[in-house]
Amino acid sequence: MRKTARRSMAETTPKKKRLVESASRLFHRQGVEKTTLANVADDAQVALGNVYYYFKAKDDLVAAVADKRAGGIEDLIARLDTRHDPHERLQGLVQAWVDDRFLDALYGCPVGSLCFELARARGPLSENAARPFKALLGWCEAQFRQLGAGDDADCQALHLVSALQGVSLTAAVFGDPELIEKEAKFIGHWLRSLQVHEV
């Protein structure tokens, strides 16, 4: 009983939160493979020995960061769902990419880059990689269905998510945030052309 109570207290400590935040930043900037637990401890200003109190292995920390990324997408979706109609919600999603354009131009999309690295490893964490994408694709598909896309809703959702992820990668390759703005304008025109079919 005591062990469980101690464990749940440990899970909510500021120190653990700092470790996840630091790992999240470092994984985005330099990748999971190149980031050591010592790097994370140093960035979070936590003794390395304390890291193992919260995370028994690096994979546990990676899973926590993957959960954080998925939670971020789920929070974004929840905020967008407060908007009036599916067109506004989809435009809000595109705007979220524009808002993050400078960060994406430096390191790529935080969600996309981590998910790709985990999926490429094909290890036990690869399932974590799919969660944010499944949530985003499913949500986009629901918006396109509301716009009257019918059986094409899943294809349109895939097109939108692929365009956003693709432009983040392209902006990172060129170090140019303006590319995200250009793509956002193009996507905006496309979405407005679909608005007339709203049901």
C-alpha positions in Angstrom: 0.0 0.0 0.0 2.8 2.4 0.9 4.7 1.6 -2.2 1.7 2.5 -4.4 1.1 5.8 -2.5 4.8 6.7 -2.8 4.8 5.8 -6.5 1.8 8.0 -7.4 3.3 10.9 -5.4 6.5 10.5 -7.4 4.6 10.6 -10.6 3.3 14.1 -10.0 6.5 15.8 -8.7 7.9 18.9 -10.3 11.2 17.1 -10.7 9.7 14.4 -12.9 7.9 17.0 -14.9 11.2 18.8 -15.5 12.8 15.6 -16.7 10.0 15.0 -19.2 10.2 18.6 -20.4 14.0 18.4 -20.8 13.8 15.1 -22.6 11.1 16.4 -24.9 13.3 19.4 -25.9 16.4 17.3 -26.4 14.7 14.6 -28.3 13.3 17.2 -30.6 16.6 19.0 -31.1 19.0 16.1 -31.4 16.9 12.9 -31.6 16.2 10.1 -29.2 19.2 8.0 -30.1 21.8 10.8 -29.5 20.2 11.9 -26.3 21.5 10.2 -23.1 19.9 10.1 -19.7 22.9 12.1 -18.5 22.1 14.8 -21.1 18.5 14.9 -19.8 19.6 15.1 -16.2 22.0 17.9 -16.9 19.4 19.9 -18.8 16.8 19.4 -16.1 19.4 20.1 -13.4 18.6 16.8 -11.7 21.2 14.4 -10.4 21.6 11.4 -12.8 20.9 9.0 -9.9 17.5 10.6 -9.4 16.5 10.0 -13.0 16.4 6.3 -12.3 13.9 6.9 -9.5 11.3 8.1 -12.0 12.4 6.2 -15.1 13.9 2.7 -14.7 15.2 2.8 -18.3 15.5 5.3 -21.2 12.6 3.6 -22.9 10.4 4.6 -20.0 11.4 8.3 -20.4 10.8 8.0 -24.2 7.4 6.6 -23.6 6.6 9.5 -21.2 7.7 12.0 -23.9 5.6 10.2 -26.5 2.6 10.4 -24.1 3.3 14.1 -23.7 3.3 14.6 -27.5 0.1 12.6 -27.9 -1.5 14.6 -25.0 -0.5 17.8 -26.8 -2.3 16.8 -29.9 -5.4 15.7 -27.9 -5.3 19.1 -26.1 -5.1 20.9 -29.4 -8.1 18.9 -30.8 -10.1 19.7 -27.6 -9.4 23.4 -28.1 -10.3 23.3 -31.8 -13.5 21.5 -31.0 -14.8 24.6 -29.3 -14.9 26.4 -32.6 -18.1 27.0 -34.5 -17.9 24.7 -37.5 -15.6 22.1 -39.2 -14.2 24.6 -41.6 -13.1 26.9 -38.7 -11.7 23.9 -36.8 -9.6 22.7 -39.8 -8.3 26.3 -40.4 -7.4 26.4 -36.7 -5.3 23.3 -37.1 -3.5 24.8 -40.0 -2.9 28.0 -37.9 -1.3 25.9 -35.2 1.3 24.9 -37.7 1.9 28.5 -38.7 2.2 29.5 -35.0 5.0 26.9 -34.6 6.7 27.7 -37.9 9.9 29.0 -36.4 10.5 26.0 -34.2 9.6 23.6 -37.0 12.0 25.4 -39.3 14.8 24.6 -36.8 14.1 21.0 -35.9 10.9 19.8 -37.8 7.6 19.1 -36.2 8.0 17.9 -32.6 5.3 15.3 -33.0 6.3 14.1 -36.5 10.0 13.8 -35.8 9.6 11.8 -32.6 6.9 9.6 -34.1 9.0 8.9 -37.1 12.0 8.0 -35.0 10.0 5.6 -32.8 8.3 4.0 -35.8 11.6 3.5 -37.7 13.0 1.7 -34.7 10.2 -0.9 -34.9 10.7 -1.7 -31.2 8.2 -1.9 -28.4 7.7 1.9 -28.5 6.6 1.9 -32.1 2.9 1.7 -31.1 3.3 5.0 -29.2 4.3 6.6 -32.5 1.0 5.9 -34.1 -1.2 7.4 -31.3 -0.9 11.1 -32.2 -1.3 10.4 -35.9 -4.4 8.2 -35.3 -6.0 10.9 -33.2 -5.2 13.7 -35.7 -6.3 11.6 -38.8 -9.5 10.5 -37.1 -10.4 14.0 -36.0 -9.7 15.5 -39.4 -11.8 12.8 -41.1 -14.7 13.7 -38.8 -14.3 17.4 -39.8 -14.3 16.5 -43.5 -17.3 14.3 -43.1 -19.2 17.2 -41.6 -18.1 19.2 -44.7 -19.8 16.6 -46.9 -16.8 14.7 -48.1 -18.5 11.3 -47.6 -16.3 8.4 -48.6 -13.5 10.8 -49.5 -13.2 12.1 -45.9 -10.4 9.7 -44.9 -8.4 10.6 -48.1 -8.8 14.3 -47.4 -7.7 13.9 -43.8 -4.6 12.0 -44.9 -3.9 14.7 -47.5 -4.1 17.5 -44.9 -2.0 15.7 -42.2 0.6 14.7 -44.8 0.8 18.3 -46.2 1.3 19.7 -42.7 3.9 17.1 -41.7 5.6 17.4 -45.1 5.9 21.2 -45.0 7.4 21.0 -41.5 10.1 18.7 -42.8 10.7 20.9 -45.9 10.9 24.0 -43.7 13.5 22.2 -41.5 15.6 21.1 -44.5 15.7 24.7 -45.8 15.6 26.4 -42.4 12.8 28.6 -43.8 9.6 29.2 -41.7 8.1 31.1 -44.6 7.5 27.8 -46.4 5.0 26.8 -43.7 3.1 30.1 -44.2 3.0 29.5 -48.0 1.7 26.0 -47.6 -0.8 27.2 -45.0 -2.2 29.8 -47.5 -2.5 27.1 -50.2 -4.3 24.7 -47.8 -6.6 27.6 -46.7 -7.7 28.1 -50.3 -8.3 24.4 -50.7 -10.4 24.3 -47.5 -12.4 27.3 -48.6 -13.2 25.5 -51.8 -14.6 22.6 -49.8 -16.7 24.8 -47.6 -19.5 25.1 -50.2 -20.2 21.4 -49.7 -20.8 21.7 -46.0 -23.8 19.7 -44.8 
